[in-house]
């Protein structure tokens, strides 16, 4: 479980670092919403970029909690490797991670 938790938590630390880098290179006003036609229709402060890492942190902690509950239910809480069922959570987190990076990049350009 320790490897799984470390992996999940290191990804949201990395996402916060990427967000801080993007904040440092972004203009003071960024796009916060794009309508269905692909046109920006709402703008905000560049610190809105911290919303994605915050949301990712919440999602990651929920995933860790669910994986911990499943391990406790099956009696595998002391196993020190990532279980097969946890790899699906890791895959979902990777998709969300990449999506959030792309969203932040679109917001500053």
RAGIQUI-V8557 format. One record per run of one state. SS is the DSSP state (H for helix, E for strand, C for the rest). FROM is the first residue (numbers start at 0). TO is the last residue. If there is no record, write none. Layout:
BEGIN
SS|FROM|TO  SS|FROM|TO
END
This chain:
BEGIN
C|0|0  H|1|24  C|25|27  E|28|33  C|34|38  E|39|44  H|45|73  C|74|82  H|83|107  C|108|108
END
